[in-house]
Amino acid sequence: MRTNKLLRSGFVVGIGMFLCGTAVAADNCTGYDILVTTNAETRDLGNGMTLTTFQAESALTSEDSIYNLVTGQCYGTALATPDGKARSAGHCARRDKDGHLQSIEWSQAPGADKGMWKATGGTGKFAGKTDSGWFQNVRSDGKIGMTKWGGNCR
Protein backbone atom coordinates (compact mmCIF):
# COMPACT_ATOMS: atom_id res chain seq x y z
CA MET A 1 0.00 0.00 0.00
CA ARG A 2 2.79 2.43 0.91
CA THR A 3 4.58 1.60 -2.35
CA ASN A 4 1.37 2.37 -4.24
CA LYS A 5 1.07 5.74 -2.51
CA LEU A 6 4.70 6.55 -3.28
CA LEU A 7 4.25 5.64 -6.91
CA ARG A 8 1.22 7.90 -7.15
CA SER A 9 2.84 10.85 -5.40
CA GLY A 10 6.32 10.39 -6.75
CA PHE A 11 6.48 8.56 -9.98
CA VAL A 12 3.32 9.51 -11.75
CA VAL A 13 3.86 12.95 -10.53
CA GLY A 14 7.39 13.03 -11.33
CA ILE A 15 7.80 11.14 -13.97
CA GLY A 16 5.38 11.62 -14.31
CA MET A 17 6.35 13.44 -16.75
CA PHE A 18 7.92 15.97 -17.92
CA LEU A 19 7.72 19.28 -16.47
CA CYS A 20 8.20 24.31 -12.98
CA GLY A 21 6.40 26.54 -10.93
CA THR A 22 5.62 28.63 -14.00
CA ALA A 23 2.27 30.39 -13.70
CA VAL A 24 -0.50 28.78 -15.74
CA ALA A 25 -1.16 32.07 -17.56
CA ALA A 26 2.44 32.05 -18.84
CA ASP A 27 2.22 28.53 -20.25
CA ASN A 28 2.70 28.35 -23.99
CA CYS A 29 2.85 24.55 -24.11
CA THR A 30 0.62 21.97 -22.42
CA GLY A 31 -0.18 18.31 -22.64
CA TYR A 32 -0.43 14.96 -20.92
CA ASP A 33 2.06 12.26 -20.05
CA ILE A 34 0.72 8.69 -19.94
CA LEU A 35 2.98 6.46 -17.85
CA VAL A 36 3.07 2.70 -17.36
CA THR A 37 5.22 1.48 -14.47
CA THR A 38 7.42 -1.39 -15.60
CA ASN A 39 9.51 -1.82 -12.46
CA ALA A 40 9.33 -0.60 -8.88
CA GLU A 41 11.25 -1.66 -5.80
CA THR A 42 10.89 -0.32 -2.27
CA ARG A 43 13.59 -0.63 0.38
CA ASP A 44 12.85 -0.19 4.07
CA LEU A 45 15.53 2.14 5.44
CA GLY A 46 14.30 1.80 9.02
CA ASN A 47 12.77 4.29 11.42
CA GLY A 48 9.75 4.79 9.14
CA MET A 49 11.71 5.73 6.01
CA THR A 50 11.59 3.97 2.65
CA LEU A 51 13.28 4.50 -0.69
CA THR A 52 11.44 3.47 -3.84
CA THR A 53 13.12 3.28 -7.25
CA PHE A 54 10.96 2.98 -10.34
CA GLN A 55 10.94 2.84 -14.11
CA ALA A 56 8.11 3.62 -16.52
CA GLU A 57 7.31 3.81 -20.20
CA SER A 58 6.13 7.32 -21.13
CA ALA A 59 4.07 8.76 -24.00
CA LEU A 60 3.52 12.51 -24.28
CA THR A 61 0.64 14.24 -26.02
CA SER A 62 0.48 17.95 -26.79
CA GLU A 63 -1.53 19.99 -29.26
CA ASP A 64 0.65 23.10 -28.94
CA SER A 65 4.28 21.93 -28.80
CA ILE A 66 6.94 19.79 -30.46
CA TYR A 67 6.48 17.23 -27.68
CA ASN A 68 3.44 15.55 -29.25
CA LEU A 69 3.76 11.76 -29.53
CA VAL A 70 7.25 11.64 -28.02
CA THR A 71 7.84 8.29 -26.27
CA GLY A 72 10.51 6.73 -24.07
CA GLN A 73 11.45 5.87 -20.51
CA CYS A 74 11.42 7.65 -17.17
CA TYR A 75 13.33 6.66 -14.05
CA GLY A 76 13.12 8.02 -10.54
CA THR A 77 13.36 7.65 -6.81
CA ALA A 78 10.96 8.57 -4.02
CA LEU A 79 12.13 8.98 -0.44
CA ALA A 80 9.29 8.63 2.07
CA THR A 81 9.76 9.99 5.58
CA PRO A 82 8.01 8.94 8.80
CA ASP A 83 5.47 11.77 8.41
CA GLY A 84 4.14 10.03 5.28
CA LYS A 85 5.44 12.62 2.82
CA ALA A 86 7.60 11.72 -0.16
CA ARG A 87 10.26 13.65 -2.06
CA SER A 88 10.81 12.43 -5.61
CA ALA A 89 13.13 13.14 -8.53
CA GLY A 90 14.25 11.56 -11.77
CA HIS A 91 14.92 11.78 -15.48
CA CYS A 92 13.10 10.94 -18.70
CA ALA A 93 14.56 10.29 -22.15
CA ARG A 94 12.20 10.15 -25.13
CA ARG A 95 12.33 10.08 -28.95
CA ASP A 96 10.00 11.42 -31.62
CA LYS A 97 9.02 9.56 -34.80
CA ASP A 98 12.10 10.95 -36.59
CA GLY A 99 14.48 9.62 -33.92
CA HIS A 100 15.26 13.00 -32.34
CA LEU A 101 16.05 12.56 -28.63
CA GLN A 102 14.89 14.83 -25.79
CA SER A 103 15.65 14.51 -22.10
CA ILE A 104 14.28 16.19 -19.01
CA GLU A 105 14.80 16.10 -15.27
CA TRP A 106 11.92 16.36 -12.85
CA SER A 107 11.35 16.73 -9.12
CA GLN A 108 8.56 17.10 -6.61
CA ALA A 109 8.93 18.42 -3.07
CA PRO A 110 7.39 16.57 -0.10
CA GLY A 111 3.66 17.22 0.11
CA ALA A 112 3.63 19.41 -3.03
CA ASP A 113 0.63 19.29 -5.35
CA LYS A 114 2.77 20.03 -8.41
CA GLY A 115 6.24 19.07 -9.52
CA MET A 116 8.76 20.76 -11.77
CA TRP A 117 10.51 19.72 -14.99
CA LYS A 118 13.19 21.17 -17.22
CA ALA A 119 14.85 20.18 -20.48
CA THR A 120 18.38 18.84 -20.06
CA GLY A 121 19.40 17.99 -23.59
CA GLY A 122 18.39 16.75 -26.97
CA THR A 123 19.21 16.14 -30.60
CA GLY A 124 17.70 17.46 -33.82
CA LYS A 125 14.72 19.72 -33.13
CA PHE A 126 15.23 19.26 -29.36
CA ALA A 127 18.87 20.43 -29.36
CA GLY A 128 19.52 23.55 -27.27
CA LYS A 129 16.02 23.58 -25.71
CA THR A 130 15.72 25.32 -22.33
CA ASP A 131 12.04 24.52 -21.81
CA SER A 132 10.71 24.14 -18.27
CA GLY A 133 7.40 23.88 -16.48
CA TRP A 134 5.16 22.07 -14.01
CA PHE A 135 3.31 18.76 -13.85
CA GLN A 136 0.44 17.46 -11.75
CA ASN A 137 -1.01 14.00 -11.27
CA VAL A 138 -4.43 13.58 -12.90
CA ARG A 139 -5.03 9.88 -12.33
CA SER A 140 -3.16 6.83 -11.14
CA ASP A 141 -4.00 3.26 -10.24
CA GLY A 142 -0.46 2.37 -9.16
CA LYS A 143 0.53 0.82 -12.51
CA ILE A 144 -0.82 3.28 -15.08
CA GLY A 145 -0.84 7.00 -14.46
CA MET A 146 -1.48 10.28 -16.20
CA THR A 147 -0.04 13.70 -15.49
CA LYS A 148 -1.06 17.04 -16.96
CA TRP A 149 1.84 19.34 -17.73
CA GLY A 150 2.48 22.86 -18.89
CA GLY A 151 5.29 25.31 -19.18
CA ASN A 152 7.37 27.66 -21.19
CA CYS A 153 8.52 26.06 -24.43
CA ARG A 154 10.68 28.36 -26.55
C-alpha positions as CSV (number, residue, x, y, z in Angstrom):
1,M,0.0,0.0,0.0
2,R,2.8,2.4,0.9
3,T,4.6,1.6,-2.4
4,N,1.4,2.4,-4.2
5,K,1.1,5.7,-2.5
6,L,4.7,6.5,-3.3
7,L,4.3,5.6,-6.9
8,R,1.2,7.9,-7.1
9,S,2.8,10.8,-5.4
10,G,6.3,10.4,-6.7
11,F,6.5,8.6,-10.0
12,V,3.3,9.5,-11.7
13,V,3.9,13.0,-10.5
14,G,7.4,13.0,-11.3
15,I,7.8,11.1,-14.0
16,G,5.4,11.6,-14.3
17,M,6.3,13.4,-16.7
18,F,7.9,16.0,-17.9
19,L,7.7,19.3,-16.5
20,C,8.2,24.3,-13.0
21,G,6.4,26.5,-10.9
22,T,5.6,28.6,-14.0
23,A,2.3,30.4,-13.7
24,V,-0.5,28.8,-15.7
25,A,-1.2,32.1,-17.6
26,A,2.4,32.1,-18.8
27,D,2.2,28.5,-20.3
28,N,2.7,28.3,-24.0
29,C,2.8,24.5,-24.1
30,T,0.6,22.0,-22.4
31,G,-0.2,18.3,-22.6
32,Y,-0.4,15.0,-20.9
33,D,2.1,12.3,-20.0
34,I,0.7,8.7,-19.9
35,L,3.0,6.5,-17.9
36,V,3.1,2.7,-17.4
37,T,5.2,1.5,-14.5
38,T,7.4,-1.4,-15.6
39,N,9.5,-1.8,-12.5
40,A,9.3,-0.6,-8.9
41,E,11.3,-1.7,-5.8
42,T,10.9,-0.3,-2.3
43,R,13.6,-0.6,0.4
44,D,12.9,-0.2,4.1
45,L,15.5,2.1,5.4
46,G,14.3,1.8,9.0
47,N,12.8,4.3,11.4
48,G,9.7,4.8,9.1
49,M,11.7,5.7,6.0
50,T,11.6,4.0,2.6
51,L,13.3,4.5,-0.7
52,T,11.4,3.5,-3.8
53,T,13.1,3.3,-7.2
54,F,11.0,3.0,-10.3
55,Q,10.9,2.8,-14.1
56,A,8.1,3.6,-16.5
57,E,7.3,3.8,-20.2
58,S,6.1,7.3,-21.1
59,A,4.1,8.8,-24.0
60,L,3.5,12.5,-24.3
61,T,0.6,14.2,-26.0
62,S,0.5,18.0,-26.8
63,E,-1.5,20.0,-29.3
64,D,0.7,23.1,-28.9
65,S,4.3,21.9,-28.8
66,I,6.9,19.8,-30.5
67,Y,6.5,17.2,-27.7
68,N,3.4,15.6,-29.2
69,L,3.8,11.8,-29.5
70,V,7.2,11.6,-28.0
71,T,7.8,8.3,-26.3
72,G,10.5,6.7,-24.1
73,Q,11.5,5.9,-20.5
74,C,11.4,7.6,-17.2
75,Y,13.3,6.7,-14.1
76,G,13.1,8.0,-10.5
77,T,13.4,7.7,-6.8
78,A,11.0,8.6,-4.0
79,L,12.1,9.0,-0.4
80,A,9.3,8.6,2.1
81,T,9.8,10.0,5.6
82,P,8.0,8.9,8.8
83,D,5.5,11.8,8.4
84,G,4.1,10.0,5.3
85,K,5.4,12.6,2.8
86,A,7.6,11.7,-0.2
87,R,10.3,13.7,-2.1
88,S,10.8,12.4,-5.6
89,A,13.1,13.1,-8.5
90,G,14.3,11.6,-11.8
91,H,14.9,11.8,-15.5
92,C,13.1,10.9,-18.7
93,A,14.6,10.3,-22.1
94,R,12.2,10.1,-25.1
95,R,12.3,10.1,-28.9
96,D,10.0,11.4,-31.6
97,K,9.0,9.6,-34.8
98,D,12.1,11.0,-36.6
99,G,14.5,9.6,-33.9
100,H,15.3,13.0,-32.3
101,L,16.0,12.6,-28.6
102,Q,14.9,14.8,-25.8
103,S,15.6,14.5,-22.1
104,I,14.3,16.2,-19.0
105,E,14.8,16.1,-15.3
106,W,11.9,16.4,-12.8
107,S,11.4,16.7,-9.1
108,Q,8.6,17.1,-6.6
109,A,8.9,18.4,-3.1
110,P,7.4,16.6,-0.1
111,G,3.7,17.2,0.1
112,A,3.6,19.4,-3.0
113,D,0.6,19.3,-5.3
114,K,2.8,20.0,-8.4
115,G,6.2,19.1,-9.5
116,M,8.8,20.8,-11.8
117,W,10.5,19.7,-15.0
118,K,13.2,21.2,-17.2
119,A,14.8,20.2,-20.5
120,T,18.4,18.8,-20.1
121,G,19.4,18.0,-23.6
122,G,18.4,16.8,-27.0
123,T,19.2,16.1,-30.6
124,G,17.7,17.5,-33.8
125,K,14.7,19.7,-33.1
126,F,15.2,19.3,-29.4
127,A,18.9,20.4,-29.4
128,G,19.5,23.6,-27.3
129,K,16.0,23.6,-25.7
130,T,15.7,25.3,-22.3
131,D,12.0,24.5,-21.8
132,S,10.7,24.1,-18.3
133,G,7.4,23.9,-16.5
134,W,5.2,22.1,-14.0
135,F,3.3,18.8,-13.8
136,Q,0.4,17.5,-11.8
137,N,-1.0,14.0,-11.3
138,V,-4.4,13.6,-12.9
139,R,-5.0,9.9,-12.3
140,S,-3.2,6.8,-11.1
141,D,-4.0,3.3,-10.2
142,G,-0.5,2.4,-9.2
143,K,0.5,0.8,-12.5
144,I,-0.8,3.3,-15.1
145,G,-0.8,7.0,-14.5
146,M,-1.5,10.3,-16.2
147,T,0.0,13.7,-15.5
148,K,-1.1,17.0,-17.0
149,W,1.8,19.3,-17.7
150,G,2.5,22.9,-18.9
151,G,5.3,25.3,-19.2
152,N,7.4,27.7,-21.2
153,C,8.5,26.1,-24.4
154,R,10.7,28.4,-26.6
